[in-house]
Amino acid sequence: MGDAASWQKERASYAHLLWLATQAGYRVADWTPDIDGVDATLRDGGLMVDLQLKCTMRPRVVDGDYAFDLDVATYNKLRDPLRSAPGYLALMVIDPDVEKWIVHDPQGVMSR
């Protein structure tokens, strides 16, 4: 099938967030479109965290860590000191081959 389109990467990162949040017992709010630089908010009681979700197939590594070039406007929104909830960039690194993202068989489903 080849490399994933931008919308496929966007939906994959959101689907992965839903799996993790559900397992942890967090509620998720989806902000579409993400006008404020926030794709989703995780909530646990009164505690909230805003997330800007990004997904890449070819991560850039700097000094052994992943680095991601976020546009300045979104970066400034995430670090705004007047935010009501902390804002974070969540980077998902996926295989370029869409067929490897999910494997399902009679034994179960595995997400990579």
N, C-alpha and C positions, 0 to 999 in steps of 0.2 A: 504494500500500500504506500510505502514511502514516508517521508517526513510529515509530521502532524501539522495541521493548519493552526493558526493563532487561536481560533475559537475552540478547537479540540484541546489545546493545552490549558486554556482558561477553564474549561469545564472539568478537565481532569484534576486540576488543583483544587477546585471547589468540591468535587466529589471526594477527594482524599481528606479534605478538611472535615466534611460531614462524617466520614467513617471515624476519624480520630475523636471528634467532638462527641459523637454518639457513644463511643466506647467509654469516654471519660465522664459522661453524664452532663455535658454542657449544652446549653441552648445556643443556636446559631441564627443570627439575623443576616439576611442577604440584602445588600444595597446595590440595586441595579437601576440606573447606571451609577457607577461609583464617582459621583460628582465631587465628593469630599476626599478622594484619595483612599477610600475605604471600601473593600469588596465585601467584608463580612465582619460581624461583631460576635465574639464568644461571650457568653454570660453564664455565671455561676452565682446564683443569688444576686447580691448587690454588686458583685465584682464583674467588671467588663474589660475586654481588650479588643481594640480595633485592629484588623489585619488588611494589609494590601497584599493580595496573592499574585505571585509571579511564578511562571513555569518555564524552564529551559531544558533543551536537549543537549546543549553544549556549554556547560558551566565554565566560567573563567575562574582559575585558581590563582590566588595571590598568597604567597607565604604559607601554603598548605590549607588555606581556607577558601571557601567560595566567595566570589565578589560579583556583584550585580550592579550595573549602571541604571539607576532609577532616575527618571526625569526630575529636574529641580523642583518643579511645582508640587509634585506628589511627595517628594522628600520633605519639603517645607511643611506640607500639611501634616505629615506623620510626626514631625518634631515640634509642632506648634505648642508652646507652653500653656496655652489656654484651652487645650483639649480637655474634655470631660472624662476621657478614658485614654490610657496609653496606646500609642499606635506603633505597630511593628510591620516590617516587611517579612513575609513568609515565602521562601523560595523553594519550589519543588523541582527536583532534577529527575527527568524521565528519560527513558530509552527513546531514541529517534524512531524506532519501529513500533508503530501503534499496535501491531498484533501482539507485542510482548507485554503491553500494559496490564492486561487481565487474562488470566488463564482459568478456564472453568471446565470442569469435568464432573463425573458422578461423585467424586470424593469431596468436591467443594469448589470454592472460588478463591483465587489468589491474586492480589493486586501487587504490582511491582512498581 
